[in-house]
Amino acid sequence: MFNRVKRGYKKIKMEETKKVENIINLIPSVKNIKGIPNQFEIYGKDYTLFQSYNSPIALIQNGKTYIFKNWNYSTTTGKYRNQFLNETKKETLAKLKSGVYVAVDFDINQY
């Protein structure tokens, strides 16, 4: 009887360990950009997100780039967005208008 309990315990323990490992894989890694306050790169399993303060700015996931409504909020946001995307505001705008980038929660025609 003791062996059954022991084996059952090991099985539950392994299942719990796998659950924890799955949760850990979902937790992103956050990197403050060059020590600048409130500018973050967040690395998930299959994505990288640039966030300024509490606002998502740009998301790269599975080779596709999504730009969020606060993408052009301030000069500081723009500076670090440009570094994240490795391009200028003009290039980002052209990619948005051509459909290379996806505009999230805003109308690109307002620019």
N, CA and C atoms as a LAMMPS dump frame, in Angstrom:
ITEM: TIMESTEP
0
ITEM: NUMBER OF ATOMS
333
ITEM: BOX BOUNDS ff ff ff
-5.0000000000000000e+02 5.0000000000000000e+02
-5.0000000000000000e+02 5.0000000000000000e+02
-5.0000000000000000e+02 5.0000000000000000e+02
ITEM: ATOMS id mol type element x y z
1 1 1 N 0.811 -1.194 0
2 1 2 C 0 0 0
3 1 3 C 0.852 1.254 0
4 2 1 N 1.919 1.241 0.765
5 2 2 C 2.797 2.401 0.81
6 2 3 C 3.367 2.726 -0.57
7 3 1 N 3.735 1.679 -1.329
8 3 2 C 4.288 1.907 -2.665
9 3 3 C 3.286 2.61 -3.579
10 4 1 N 2.013 2.258 -3.49
11 4 2 C 0.997 2.914 -4.322
12 4 3 C 0.899 4.395 -3.993
13 5 1 N 0.87 4.692 -2.734
14 5 2 C 0.781 6.091 -2.314
15 5 3 C 2.015 6.841 -2.803
16 6 1 N 3.144 6.24 -2.636
17 6 2 C 4.395 6.875 -3.034
18 6 3 C 4.404 7.136 -4.541
19 7 1 N 4.025 6.138 -5.344
20 7 2 C 3.99 6.325 -6.796
21 7 3 C 2.973 7.39 -7.185
22 8 1 N 1.803 7.348 -6.553
23 8 2 C 0.772 8.338 -6.829
24 8 3 C 1.271 9.741 -6.519
25 9 1 N 1.989 9.88 -5.435
26 9 2 C 2.552 11.169 -5.044
27 9 3 C 3.537 11.664 -6.101
28 10 1 N 4.389 10.751 -6.584
29 10 2 C 5.36 11.13 -7.604
30 10 3 C 4.668 11.589 -8.881
31 11 1 N 3.585 10.882 -9.249
32 11 2 C 2.856 11.252 -10.464
33 11 3 C 2.25 12.647 -10.325
34 12 1 N 1.617 12.906 -9.186
35 12 2 C 1.03 14.234 -8.951
36 12 3 C 2.132 15.282 -8.927
37 13 1 N 3.213 15.003 -8.278
38 13 2 C 4.337 15.927 -8.182
39 13 3 C 4.852 16.274 -9.579
40 14 1 N 4.992 15.269 -10.463
41 14 2 C 5.473 15.522 -11.823
42 14 3 C 4.482 16.378 -12.599
43 15 1 N 3.173 16.119 -12.448
44 15 2 C 2.156 16.905 -13.14
45 15 3 C 2.178 18.351 -12.657
46 16 1 N 2.326 18.546 -11.356
47 16 2 C 2.394 19.9 -10.8
48 16 3 C 3.644 20.622 -11.302
49 17 1 N 4.751 19.901 -11.377
50 17 2 C 5.995 20.492 -11.875
51 17 3 C 5.818 20.95 -13.32
52 18 1 N 5.167 20.127 -14.143
53 18 2 C 4.931 20.508 -15.534
54 18 3 C 4.045 21.739 -15.621
55 19 1 N 3.019 21.815 -14.768
56 19 2 C 2.143 22.995 -14.755
57 19 3 C 2.943 24.247 -14.436
58 20 1 N 3.801 24.158 -13.435
59 20 2 C 4.626 25.305 -13.046
60 20 3 C 5.566 25.689 -14.183
61 21 1 N 6.181 24.701 -14.826
62 21 2 C 7.071 24.985 -15.952
63 21 3 C 6.32 25.676 -17.079
64 22 1 N 5.085 25.244 -17.359
65 22 2 C 4.277 25.886 -18.399
66 22 3 C 3.971 27.331 -18.033
67 23 1 N 3.663 27.576 -16.771
68 23 2 C 3.384 28.946 -16.324
69 23 3 C 4.64 29.793 -16.456
70 24 1 N 5.775 29.26 -16.053
71 24 2 C 7.031 30.005 -16.151
72 24 3 C 7.334 30.361 -17.601
73 25 1 N 7.042 29.452 -18.525
74 25 2 C 7.273 29.738 -19.94
75 25 3 C 6.392 30.873 -20.438
76 26 1 N 5.247 31.105 -19.805
77 26 2 C 4.356 32.184 -20.205
78 26 3 C 4.769 33.528 -19.626
79 27 1 N 5.548 33.503 -18.544
80 27 2 C 5.965 34.746 -17.903
81 27 3 C 7.025 35.404 -18.775
82 28 1 N 6.773 36.644 -19.185
83 28 2 C 7.746 37.301 -20.052
84 28 3 C 8.96 37.792 -19.277
85 29 1 N 10.009 38.038 -20.011
86 29 2 C 11.204 38.668 -19.479
87 29 3 C 11.103 40.155 -19.81
88 30 1 N 11.314 41.013 -18.827
89 30 2 C 11.182 42.449 -19.035
90 30 3 C 12.547 43.095 -18.925
91 31 1 N 12.857 43.945 -19.889
92 31 2 C 14.14 44.643 -19.907
93 31 3 C 13.875 46.132 -20.016
94 32 1 N 14.381 46.886 -19.054
95 32 2 C 14.295 48.338 -19.117
96 32 3 C 15.295 48.799 -20.168
97 33 1 N 14.861 49.634 -21.102
98 33 2 C 15.719 50.046 -22.207
99 33 3 C 16.796 51.006 -21.732
100 34 1 N 18.021 50.531 -21.749
101 34 2 C 19.201 51.339 -21.404
102 34 3 C 19.025 52.131 -20.115
103 35 1 N 18.308 51.566 -19.157
104 35 2 C 18.128 52.23 -17.87
105 35 3 C 17.191 53.433 -17.913
106 36 1 N 16.511 53.642 -19.023
107 36 2 C 15.584 54.767 -19.151
108 36 3 C 14.289 54.402 -18.438
109 37 1 N 13.834 55.245 -17.503
110 37 2 C 12.595 54.926 -16.79
111 37 3 C 11.399 54.84 -17.74
112 38 1 N 10.526 53.891 -17.463
113 38 2 C 9.231 53.76 -18.146
114 38 3 C 9.293 53.344 -19.614
115 39 1 N 10.421 52.867 -20.088
116 39 2 C 10.555 52.369 -21.461
117 39 3 C 11.011 50.916 -21.356
118 40 1 N 10.179 49.99 -21.855
119 40 2 C 10.447 48.571 -21.628
120 40 3 C 10.36 47.744 -22.902
121 41 1 N 11.208 46.734 -22.972
122 41 2 C 11.076 45.672 -23.956
123 41 3 C 10.665 44.435 -23.171
124 42 1 N 9.59 43.807 -23.601
125 42 2 C 9.053 42.642 -22.911
126 42 3 C 9.167 41.455 -23.866
127 43 1 N 9.87 40.425 -23.419
128 43 2 C 10.138 39.262 -24.251
129 43 3 C 9.295 38.079 -23.78
130 44 1 N 8.393 37.616 -24.622
131 44 2 C 7.608 36.431 -24.337
132 44 3 C 8.132 35.268 -25.147
133 45 1 N 7.425 34.174 -25.094
134 45 2 C 7.862 32.964 -25.792
135 45 3 C 7.948 33.178 -27.302
136 46 1 N 6.958 33.883 -27.88
137 46 2 C 6.972 34.078 -29.331
138 46 3 C 6.713 35.536 -29.723
139 47 1 N 7.058 36.456 -28.835
140 47 2 C 6.831 37.862 -29.152
141 47 3 C 7.817 38.767 -28.415
142 48 1 N 7.942 39.988 -28.928
143 48 2 C 8.657 41.052 -28.245
144 48 3 C 7.763 42.277 -28.308
145 49 1 N 7.58 42.92 -27.168
146 49 2 C 6.706 44.078 -27.061
147 49 3 C 7.503 45.269 -26.566
148 50 1 N 7.327 46.42 -27.203
149 50 2 C 7.875 47.663 -26.677
150 50 3 C 6.737 48.386 -25.979
151 51 1 N 6.968 48.754 -24.731
152 51 2 C 5.96 49.432 -23.928
153 51 3 C 6.548 50.721 -23.376
154 52 1 N 5.79 51.805 -23.466
155 52 2 C 6.17 53.085 -22.891
156 52 3 C 5.181 53.393 -21.775
157 53 1 N 5.699 53.571 -20.573
158 53 2 C 4.851 53.686 -19.383
159 53 3 C 3.94 52.464 -19.334
160 54 1 N 2.627 52.638 -19.324
161 54 2 C 1.711 51.493 -19.279
162 54 3 C 1.1 51.183 -20.637
163 55 1 N 1.573 51.831 -21.689
164 55 2 C 0.967 51.677 -23.012
165 55 3 C 1.808 50.808 -23.927
166 56 1 N 1.194 49.788 -24.532
167 56 2 C 1.919 49.045 -25.565
168 56 3 C 2.105 49.96 -26.773
169 57 1 N 3.257 49.898 -27.394
170 57 2 C 3.568 50.748 -28.546
171 57 3 C 3.729 49.9 -29.801
172 58 1 N 4.557 48.873 -29.72
173 58 2 C 4.811 48.02 -30.882
174 58 3 C 5.012 46.584 -30.412
175 59 1 N 4.43 45.667 -31.169
176 59 2 C 4.522 44.242 -30.866
177 59 3 C 5.011 43.52 -32.105
178 60 1 N 6.037 42.704 -31.939
179 60 2 C 6.514 41.856 -33.025
180 60 3 C 6.233 40.42 -32.607
181 61 1 N 5.405 39.751 -33.403
182 61 2 C 5.02 38.383 -33.08
183 61 3 C 4.937 37.561 -34.359
184 62 1 N 5.674 36.466 -34.379
185 62 2 C 5.677 35.549 -35.524
186 62 3 C 5.926 36.277 -36.84
187 63 1 N 6.869 37.198 -36.841
188 63 2 C 7.256 37.903 -38.057
189 63 3 C 6.327 39.035 -38.465
190 64 1 N 5.307 39.306 -37.681
191 64 2 C 4.353 40.363 -37.999
192 64 3 C 4.497 41.479 -36.965
193 65 1 N 4.374 42.726 -37.4
194 65 2 C 4.52 43.868 -36.501
195 65 3 C 3.19 44.579 -36.345
196 66 1 N 2.823 44.816 -35.095
197 66 2 C 1.589 45.51 -34.743
198 66 3 C 1.965 46.823 -34.059
199 67 1 N 1.329 47.909 -34.473
200 67 2 C 1.59 49.216 -33.896
201 67 3 C 0.311 49.681 -33.195
202 68 1 N 0.441 50.132 -31.963
203 68 2 C -0.712 50.514 -31.16
204 68 3 C -0.957 52.025 -31.199
205 69 1 N -2.15 52.425 -30.766
206 69 2 C -2.62 53.797 -30.938
207 69 3 C -1.716 54.864 -30.32
208 70 1 N -0.976 54.567 -29.28
209 70 2 C -0.092 55.571 -28.662
210 70 3 C 1.317 55.559 -29.245
211 71 1 N 1.47 55.021 -30.444
212 71 2 C 2.781 54.86 -31.07
213 71 3 C 3.503 56.19 -31.268
214 72 1 N 2.751 57.277 -31.362
215 72 2 C 3.333 58.593 -31.648
216 72 3 C 3.028 59.573 -30.514
217 73 1 N 2.947 59.074 -29.302
218 73 2 C 2.485 59.857 -28.154
219 73 3 C 3.398 61.031 -27.802
220 74 1 N 4.699 60.79 -27.796
221 74 2 C 5.634 61.855 -27.4
222 74 3 C 6.967 61.67 -28.113
223 75 1 N 7.805 62.674 -27.988
224 75 2 C 9.15 62.606 -28.573
225 75 3 C 9.935 61.446 -27.968
226 76 1 N 9.816 61.276 -26.655
227 76 2 C 10.545 60.194 -25.98
228 76 3 C 10.045 58.826 -26.442
229 77 1 N 8.737 58.67 -26.495
230 77 2 C 8.171 57.406 -26.999
231 77 3 C 8.669 57.15 -28.41
232 78 1 N 8.643 58.179 -29.249
233 78 2 C 9.104 58.046 -30.63
234 78 3 C 10.565 57.647 -30.724
235 79 1 N 11.384 58.24 -29.897
236 79 2 C 12.822 57.942 -29.917
237 79 3 C 13.067 56.457 -29.649
238 80 1 N 12.42 55.926 -28.607
239 80 2 C 12.656 54.53 -28.251
240 80 3 C 11.887 53.567 -29.147
241 81 1 N 10.762 53.995 -29.687
242 81 2 C 10.049 53.19 -30.695
243 81 3 C 10.943 53.02 -31.914
244 82 1 N 11.559 54.119 -32.363
245 82 2 C 12.452 54.06 -33.526
246 82 3 C 13.612 53.096 -33.28
247 83 1 N 14.164 53.128 -32.067
248 83 2 C 15.258 52.213 -31.736
249 83 3 C 14.759 50.761 -31.734
250 84 1 N 13.587 50.547 -31.171
251 84 2 C 13.014 49.197 -31.103
252 84 3 C 12.781 48.632 -32.503
253 85 1 N 12.219 49.445 -33.39
254 85 2 C 11.916 48.993 -34.749
255 85 3 C 13.099 49.146 -35.698
256 86 1 N 14.128 49.845 -35.242
257 86 2 C 15.327 50.092 -36.049
258 86 3 C 14.985 50.839 -37.342
259 87 1 N 14.186 51.901 -37.192
260 87 2 C 13.788 52.705 -38.346
261 87 3 C 13.292 54.069 -37.874
262 88 1 N 13.031 54.955 -38.818
263 88 2 C 12.54 56.296 -38.504
264 88 3 C 11.01 56.301 -38.414
265 89 1 N 10.474 57.394 -37.889
266 89 2 C 9.019 57.566 -37.835
267 89 3 C 8.429 57.537 -39.245
268 90 1 N 9.124 58.175 -40.183
269 90 2 C 8.659 58.216 -41.569
270 90 3 C 8.548 56.805 -42.151
271 91 1 N 9.534 55.961 -41.869
272 91 2 C 9.504 54.573 -42.351
273 91 3 C 8.372 53.78 -41.695
274 92 1 N 8.165 53.994 -40.39
275 92 2 C 7.071 53.317 -39.68
276 92 3 C 5.735 53.717 -40.275
277 93 1 N 5.553 55.004 -40.506
278 93 2 C 4.303 55.516 -41.068
279 93 3 C 4.048 54.922 -42.462
280 94 1 N 5.087 54.85 -43.276
281 94 2 C 4.942 54.268 -44.62
282 94 3 C 4.529 52.792 -44.538
283 95 1 N 5.111 52.061 -43.601
284 95 2 C 4.772 50.644 -43.441
285 95 3 C 3.341 50.475 -42.924
286 96 1 N 2.913 51.387 -42.062
287 96 2 C 1.523 51.352 -41.59
288 96 3 C 0.558 51.598 -42.749
289 97 1 N 0.847 52.619 -43.538
290 97 2 C -0.047 52.985 -44.64
291 97 3 C -0.083 51.921 -45.736
292 98 1 N 1.027 51.23 -45.931
293 98 2 C 1.068 50.2 -46.976
294 98 3 C 0.53 48.85 -46.502
295 99 1 N 0.304 48.721 -45.199
296 99 2 C -0.21 47.464 -44.669
297 99 3 C 0.85 46.464 -44.235
298 100 1 N 2.112 46.851 -44.333
299 100 2 C 3.188 45.967 -43.853
300 100 3 C 3.055 45.795 -42.345
301 101 1 N 2.74 46.896 -41.64
302 101 2 C 2.467 46.861 -40.209
303 101 3 C 0.957 46.934 -40.002
304 102 1 N 0.49 46.355 -38.922
305 102 2 C -0.928 46.375 -38.59
306 102 3 C -1.173 47.462 -37.546
307 103 1 N -2.099 48.373 -37.84
308 103 2 C -2.493 49.415 -36.892
309 103 3 C -3.533 48.834 -35.942
310 104 1 N -3.28 48.913 -34.65
311 104 2 C -4.178 48.362 -33.644
312 104 3 C -4.881 49.51 -32.918
313 105 1 N -6.195 49.515 -32.961
314 105 2 C -7.026 50.49 -32.231
315 105 3 C -6.889 51.932 -32.705
316 106 1 N -6.515 52.161 -33.957
317 106 2 C -6.524 53.52 -34.488
318 106 3 C -6.594 53.475 -36.012
319 107 1 N -7.022 54.592 -36.57
320 107 2 C -7.145 54.713 -38.03
321 107 3 C -5.896 55.383 -38.576
322 108 1 N -5.152 54.677 -39.388
323 108 2 C -3.899 55.198 -39.925
324 108 3 C -4.141 56.389 -40.848
325 109 1 N -5.33 56.511 -41.388
326 109 2 C -5.635 57.617 -42.291
327 109 3 C -5.656 58.973 -41.603
328 110 1 N -5.618 58.993 -40.283
329 110 2 C -5.568 60.262 -39.57
330 110 3 C -4.188 60.887 -39.63
331 111 1 N -3.205 60.19 -40.164
332 111 2 C -1.84 60.709 -40.25
333 111 3 C -1.506 61.107 -41.669
